[in-house]
Amino acid sequence: MIEYLKVIILGIVEGLTEFLPISSTGHLIVAAAILNFQNDLNGTFEIFIQLGAVIAVIIYYQRDLLTQARRLPRDRSVQVFWLGIVIAVIPAGILGFLLRNWIKEVLFSPAVVAISLILGGIIFLLTELRPPTAEEVTTEDVAQVSIKQAFIIGLAQTIALIPGVSRSGASIVGGMQAGLSRKAATHFSFYLAIPTLGGATLFELITSLDTISADSLFMLVLGAIVSGIIAWLSIGWLLRYVSNNTFVVFGYYRILAGIVILILVAAQIL
């Protein structure tokens, strides 16, 4: 029963952090270490429960997705948009496939998360010190993202294979540097989450089936359900926030969180 309570807590952590630019995987790794969460999944849990966040995005954007699905066969702009999504997925998909075991064995640690949080926070602050000018922002509408912009965002997303970097943070900053407005970059990041996280989750499940017990499977499903509910609630808040605010607060949070984690690691608490 205690382990199931830990799963619920971790599901809440995942749901709250998946779409915020503060790294859900990094927070899960640290939270699992603090809770002393015991499982035989070897990193699969932290990846699989992202499925809840994927479902949350699909539900949140269901009307837009259905409209685009109907227009896809004949609307060139919709075809280009989804081609851009596919192209943006490819870089992280290839690297993630090739480095999957090494990432889980070497980088899934609180110390790596802490360093990534701090470096990412500094990048956020530097980005906000000189935000793109009105002339540099060429794309206000997410539906107008070009293939070149999508590829740049995809390259930026590969950095998020390092726990603590943040997939949403990397793709949003990459999008802003490619000429997207803050809001358009955030919307694109949500759409990009569907194939990126969905693909990673399914691949992880298929390749780990032989190591997942019935009890572990229940933990995975429970964590995904909880994370999905919380993620759905957080999407709307983040979209409202980015309409009127910068990411400076997330930059400072990342640096502070990273320092605290490093202190806990040095004190051998983590």
C-alpha positions, 0 to 999 in steps of 0.5 A: 500500500505504501508503494502505491501511495508513492506511485500516486505522489510520483504521478502528481509530480509527473503531471505537474512538471511534464509541460512546465519547462523544469523537467518532469523526468528529472523531478521524477528521478529526484522524487523517487530517490527521496521517497525511496521508491522500490521497483524492478522497472529500471527507469521504465516507470519514469518514461511510461507514466508520461503516457498520461500526459500524452492522453491529456494533450490529446483530450485538451486539443481533441477538437483541433486534432479532429478538425485537422484530421478531416482537413489533412487529405486536402489541406496543404497547410495542415499537411505541412504542419504535421510533416513538420511535427514528424521531422521534429520527432526524428532527431530525438527519436534516433538518438533516444533509440541508439543511446537508450540504455546508456542514458538510463544507466549513466544519466538517471541520477540526481547529480546529473539532474541537478547540473542540467537544471542549473545549466538550463535555468541559466539558459532561460535567464540568458534567453529572457535577457534578450528575447526575440524582437518583433522583427525576429518573431516571424511566426505567431500562429502555430499552424504556420510553423515551417519545415525548417523551424520544425527541424530546429526545434527537433534538434533542440529537443534532442538535448532533453534526452539528458534528464533535468533539461526538460523536453518542453523547455528545450523545444520552447526555447528552440522554437523562440530562437527559430522565430516562433512567438512564445505562445506559438512555441509553447503550442508546438511543444504540446503537439510535439509531445504527442508523438515524442512521448507517445512513441517513447512510452510504447517503445519502452513498454514493448522492450520491457514487457519481459521484465514487468510483473503484474504488480509493476504493470498496475503501478505503471497504469496507476501512475499514468492515470494520475499524471494524466489528470494532473497534466490536463489541469496544468496545460490550460494554466501554462498557456494562460501564463505564457500569454502574459509572462516570461520564463524568468521564474522557471529559470530561477526555480531551476537554478535553486532546485539544482543547488538544493539537489546538489546539497542533498547529494553532497550530504548523501541524502540522495 
